[in-house]
């Protein structure tokens, strides 16, 4: 199955699927990232906002998706950037394609696929995954791993929603809520925020230390076997 990696500045995307959808999705990643960069050059404040903001109706679609998701989750628009690019690229690529933007994934598949859970050196990392099918966004935020801004201390908050932009924004919001003097309190606070998100999202998994919590309806969890092979690298 064809697989390609597209790197455009901070955007680092792996795309897998049938040959034509992969090519179309890769072109879409470059296009949407370019539209976002041009928007940010004129409005640099957009990248630093930590709360929802209004954007012009004529703003690029990727910017509108980010703003809409941020408004729903109560976070800044950049919290949805990776998910928004994945979502739009997978939509444009069409079935069957999977777009993974640094762990913020949009699946667009007529067959079931397994999305793995990777948490650095955590014992659960690489051992479990979720079976998903159709147009499904799967996004993870962490207060301990990665470069995304987070005010919480969860090892991971994984959110499932139809749209990856929405899953991405809520993953940040719920991870921000994972605070407290101990792991149990952090999980409890994150799950309270997750319960508020249900309706916008379908399911949430929260991992803090040895504790795992869940809210809503999660896809079927399965054991993951085998290795993840590196994709071919394309830089822009």
Rosetta blueprint (number, residue, H / E / L):
1 X L
2 X L
3 X E
4 X E
5 X E
6 X E
7 X E
8 X E
9 X L
10 X L
11 X E
12 X E
13 X E
14 X E
15 X E
16 X E
17 X E
18 X L
19 X H
20 X H
21 X H
22 X H
23 X H
24 X H
25 X H
26 X H
27 X H
28 X H
29 X H
30 X H
31 X H
32 X H
33 X H
34 X H
35 X H
36 X H
37 X H
38 X H
39 X H
40 X H
41 X H
42 X H
43 X L
44 X H
45 X H
46 X H
47 X H
48 X L
49 X L
50 X L
51 X L
52 X L
53 X L
54 X L
55 X L
56 X L
57 X L
58 X L
59 X L
60 X L
61 X H
62 X H
63 X H
64 X H
65 X H
66 X H
67 X H
68 X H
69 X H
70 X H
71 X H
72 X H
73 X H
74 X L
75 X L
76 X L
77 X H
78 X H
79 X H
80 X H
81 X H
82 X H
83 X H
84 X H
85 X H
86 X H
87 X H
88 X H
89 X H
90 X H
91 X H
92 X H
93 X H
94 X L
95 X L
96 X L
97 X E
98 X E
99 X E
100 X E
101 X E
102 X L
103 X L
104 X E
105 X E
106 X E
107 X E
108 X E
109 X E
110 X E
111 X E
112 X E
113 X E
114 X E
115 X E
116 X E
117 X L
118 X L
119 X L
120 X L
121 X L
122 X L
123 X L
124 X L
125 X L
126 X L
127 X L
128 X E
129 X E
130 X E
131 X E
132 X E
133 X E
134 X E
135 X E
136 X E
137 X E
138 X E
139 X E
140 X E
141 X E
142 X L
143 X L
144 X L
145 X L
146 X L
147 X L
148 X L
149 X L
150 X L
151 X L
152 X L
153 X L
154 X L
155 X L
156 X E
157 X E
158 X E
159 X E
160 X E
161 X E
162 X L
163 X L
164 X H
165 X H
166 X H
167 X H
168 X H
169 X H
170 X H
171 X H
172 X H
173 X H
174 X H
175 X H
176 X H
177 X L
178 X L
179 X L
180 X L
181 X L
182 X L
183 X H
184 X H
185 X H
186 X H
187 X H
188 X H
189 X H
190 X H
191 X H
192 X H
193 X H
194 X H
195 X H
196 X H
197 X H
198 X E
199 X L
200 X L
201 X E
202 X L
203 X E
204 X E
205 X E
206 X E
207 X E
208 X E
209 X L
210 X L
211 X E
212 X E
213 X E
214 X E
215 X E
216 X E
217 X L
218 X L
219 X L
220 X L
221 X E
222 X E
223 X E
224 X L
225 X L
226 X L
227 X L
228 X L
229 X L
230 X L
231 X L
232 X E
233 X E
234 X E
235 X E
236 X L
